[in-house]
């Protein structure tokens, strides 16, 4: 990567990613939302951003898994 995202992404976005990591479900699969209530009680942009981060995380896991077996991604 030409630039390290840790150095180029504004700090509030790092805070948001930490929020997503704290709220996502672990091995048990139970997720916690940042605001009280269910998914319908959350801000739309939060739900969309959490979904995007989950998709990116799944893609990274897939690439790492394939890479560990010596296969191209």
Buried (B, 14 or more C-beta within 10 A) or exposed (E): EEEEEEEEEEEEEEEBEEBBEEBBEEEEEEEEBEEEEEEEEBEEEBEEBBEEBBEEEEEEEEEEEEEEEEEEE
